[in-house]
Amino acid sequence: MTDRRSPLDAAHRAASARMVPFGGWEMPLSYPQGTLAEHHACRHAAVVFDVSHLGTVRVEGPGAVEVCQRAFTNDLARIAPGRAQYTHLLDPVDASVTDDIIVWWRADGSLDVMPNASNTDGVTSALGEEAAAAGEDGIKITDVTASRAVLAIQGPQARQLLASVSPAAAAVERFAVVDVEIAGVPCVVAGTGYTGEDGVEIAVPAGDAVALWEAIVNAGITPAGLGARDTLRLEAGLPLHGHELGAGITPLQAGLGWVVRWDKGPFRGRDALEIEREVGPARRLVGLRAADRRPPRQGDAVLRDGEPVGEVTSGNFSPELGCGIALAFVGGGAEEGSALVLSGRGAERSVEVVALPFVR
């Protein structure tokens, strides 16, 4: 199947972006300045990412909140319209994380459920199943991904620079969701992101995306691609679906038990997850830091006393720390400060278990 293209595709190509397939989309990996420069720009100034490959599934109508409560692990009762929440959709059989999701609860009461790129159809189907099980006939569940682009403006100077384009968008607080007009165009702005830095994400109608992108870049905000987004989220200790989340991986194994609200009532996958909670997860996600610059890689074996006890799920060079870092699932406990060994590509080296995030 041909990869889908963002409404900003032509703008990326005009800027000589290196385009790559990702989650069924063709998206920019980097621009001519390179991933390292884009990473540093986010940590020390501001960047803009095109994250239009994320899905948007709109849930609206009486009972919309109840359907999301049944589907997802977190508790919407802890927030209110005008707020965003991170949550999980679990496999009902083994409590694997089918997807990790941000929900934007809009002021009009509708909920924009934002899955990962390749999981939109599955999340839409799961919401439909929960609506049917709840007897919520008035629910409307619509995949509106194609109707908008999503731009993520991130970094310590993100708000200051964005304010020259839209003071209202720049003022949206962390995890708030606000309807904002930018140059007369109705947009939805949320104080969310995936880099460990402050910033906002803006959903803009697809036909107006290029004009907004150009205004943001002209404000001095650096375009950045998927390469920098990955090194940034790794330094921030944030999971990536297909690596730290996915088939066979539960929230408890991934160290994300706080996303599960046991006191809210039934949710998809709860029974299976309760079994694991009772016995305790057999492995846990940890951060590993190497002394040298060589990046660990996914699939590297983690050894303790010469015996394999785990596997790296994500690894790379940390531009901020100047060394290799990794996330890995490890069995049998791994205390902060303890030493383990990585084995991969015909070599072994010592790594230290460190607290997450790697970079604050």
N, C-alpha and C positions, 0 to 999 in steps of 0.2 A: 504494500500500500504506500502511496506517495506521502511523504511527510507533510504535515500541515505547516502553514507559514503564518507568522505573526502579522498583524496589520502594519508593523514597523519593518517588515522584511526589506523593502526597498531602501529605507533609510540606513539600515545596517550595511547593506551591500554598497551603497554610495559612500559609506565611511570606511570601506575596505575591511569590514569585519570578516574574520574566519568563521564560516558557518559550518555547523556539525549537526547530525541527527541527535535528538534527545527526546525520549518519551513520546515518540510519534510526531515530533515537531522538528523543524529545522531552525536552529537558534544560534546566536553568536557565541562562540567560545571565547574570543578575545578580539581586540581592535589592534591597530598597528603598534601602539605603545607597549603592548604585551601584558600578560597576566600579572607579573610582579608589580609593574607600575600601577595597574588597576587596583590590586590588593592594597598597596600602600596609600593610594588616593582615598580608599574607603576608610582606612584606619586613621588617617591624619587630616582629611579634607572632606570630600563628598563625591559619591558616584551615583549614576543612575543605571539600573538594570531593567531590561525588558523581561518581565516574568509572565507574559501573556500565555505561555504554555500551561500555567496553572489553570485548573478548571474553575468555573463558577456555576454552581447548581443552585438555583433560586427556589426556596421553599416558602410558600405563602398560603394564606387562608387560615380559617379557624382550625386549631389543632396543629399548626406548623411547629410550634415549640415542643409539643408533646411527641411528635414524630421524631424530632431530633433528639429529644431526651431518651427515647427508646433505642435509637440507633447508636448514639455515641456515649463514650465513657464519662466525659466531664459533665458538670451540672450547670445548665443554663440559668437555673434559679439563683446562682451566685452572682450573675451579672444582670443586665437589663438592656432594652433597646438603646442603641448608641454605643455599644461596647463590642469588643472582639474576644474570642476565647479559643485557645488551643485545645484540641480533643483528639480522640482516636476512634476509629471504626474497627471492631474486632471480628475475626472469623468466629461464627457461632459454635463451631465444633472444638477448636483447640485454642481459642483466644489469641491467635496470632494477630498482629497489627496489619489489617488489610490496607489501611491508609492512616496517615496522620494529617490532620485537617485544621485549618483556621476557619472559624465561623464568624462572619461579620453580621451582627444583628442590627439591622437598619432601623432608623427612627420610625418608619412606617409599619414596623412589625414583621416585615419579611426577613428571611435569613439567607444570606449568601454563603453557601457552603463551598469551601475552596479546597478541592482535592489536589493531589499531585498529578502531573501531566497525563500519565498513562492509566490513571485509576478513575477517571471521571465517570465512565460508563458503569463501572462496578459500584461506585458510591451512589449514583442515581438509582440503580436497581435496588440497592439495599434500602434506600429511603422509601422507595415504592413498596417494598415488601413490608416495612414497618408501618407504613400508612394503611396498607390493607389489613394487617394484623390488628391494628388499633381501631379499625372501622372508620377511619377518617376519610369520608368520601369527598369532603370539600377541599382537600389539599391539592395544590397545584405545584408540581415539581418539574422545573424546566432547566435544561442545560442552556445557559446563555453565554457560554464561553466565546462563541464566534462574534458576539455583538459588541465586545469591548476589548481593549488592551489594558494591561496592568503594568505600571511603572513603579519600581521600587527605588526611592531616593534615600541613600544611607550614608552615614558618616557623621563625625563630630561637627562639621560645618553644614550639614544637610539642610537644617531648618533656616539658618541664616541666608544661605544662597537661594533656597527655594522661595523665600519671602519676597524676592524681587519679581518672581513669576506670579505667586499667589500667597499673600499674607495669611489668608484663611486656611489654606492647605498646610502651610508651614506651622500653624498654631495647633493643629490637631494633636491632642495628647496621646501618650503611649496607651495602646489598646483601646482608644476611642474610635468610633466610626461616625463620620459626619458627611452629610450631603453638602457639597461645595460647588459653587459655580466658578470655573476658571476661564477667563476671557469669554464669558457668556455661555460656556459649555457645562452642562450638569455632570458632575463627577462624584464618585464616592471615595473618600479618603480615610484610611485607617492608620493608626499609629503602630504598625506591625512591620516585621522584617525578618531576615534570616542571616544576619551577619554578626550579631553581637554588638552592633552599633545602634545609636539612635537613628530615627528616621521615620518615613511614612511610605505607604503604598497607595497609589492612585489608580482607580478603575475609571477609564475614560472611554466614551463611545469610540468604536473602531475607526470611524471616519474622521475623527478629530485627533487621533493618536499622534500622527506625524507632527502636527503643529505644536502639540504640547511637548513632545520629545525634543524638538528643535529649540523651543523656548527654554527648556530646562538645561540643555547642553550650552546654549548661548549665555546662560546665567553663570557659567563657570563650573558646572558639575560634569565630571568625567564619565563618559560611557564605559561600562564594564560588562564583561561577558561571564559565561558559565564557569570558566576556569577560576576566576577570582572569587566568584560566589562560592565555589566548593572549598577553596583554601580558607576563606573567611569563616564559613560555617564550621569547618573542622577545628580551626583555632578556638571558636566559640563553644566547641563541644556539642554541637547540634546534630541530631541524627538525620540521616538521609534514607528515604525509603528505598529498599533494595539493598541496603548495606546494614544499617543498625536497626531497621524496622522492616518487617515483611514476613513471609512464610516461615513458620517455626519460631518466630521471635515475639514475645509478649511484652507488654509495658513494664512488667516487673523485672524481667531480664534486662531490659534496656535502661533501667534506673529511672523510669518515668511513672512510678506508682502514683505520684501526685496528680496525674491526669485522670485517675480513676476515682470517682466519688461513690464509695460504697453505700453511703447513706441516702442516695437519691432514688432508690428503687430499681426495677429491672432495666437492663440494657443488653444489647446484643453481645453475646460472648461471656456474660457475667458468670454463668454456672461453671464453665471451663476454667475461667480465671480464678474463681474462688478455690478450686481444687489446688491450683499452683500456690495460691496464697497460703493455704494451710500447711503445705509441705515445704514451701520455700523454693525459689528458683534454683535450678542446678548450675546456672552460670549467670554472670553479671557483666555488664559493659563497664570497662575501665579505660582510663587514659594512660598512654605510654609515651615516654619522652626518651629519645636517644641522645647520646652525647655528641654524635657527629651529624653532618648535614645530609647524609644519604636518606632519602625518604623511604619509610616502610611502605609496603604495598599490600593491598587486599589479598588475602589468602596466605600471607606469611604465617607460619606456625608459631605459637607462643609456648615456650618450654619452661618447666620448673624442674630443677634437678635432673635435667636431661629428658624428661618425659613431657609429651604434648599435653597441654591443659587448656588450649584455646586457639583462637585464630583472629587475625587482623581483619576488620571489616572495612576500614578506611585508613589510609595513610598518605602522608605527603610531607614536603618540606614546609616548615613554618617560616614565612618571611619575617614575622615579628620576632621570633625567638632565635632564628638562625640555626635550627636543628630539625631533625626528623621527629614527627609526632604521629600518633596513631590512636584509633579507637579499636578495641578488641573485646570479644567475649571471652571471659576466663572462668573456668570452673574451680571450685575448691577454695575460693577466697583469694583476694589479692589486696593486701593492705597498702594504703598510701605510703610511699617511701620504700616499699619492698622492691627487690630486683628480680627481673625475669629475663628470659633470653628469647630473641626473635631469630627464627630460622627461615631463610628464603633466598632464592637465587644462588644456592650453593655456599652460603656464608651464614655465620651466626654472630650475634652481637648482643651485648647487655643493654637492657632498657629499664627505666625506673617507672613504677606506677605513681602517677601524679593526680592531683585533684583536677576536676573539670570546673570551669572551662580552662583551656590552656592559656588563653589571653583574655583578660578582663577589660 
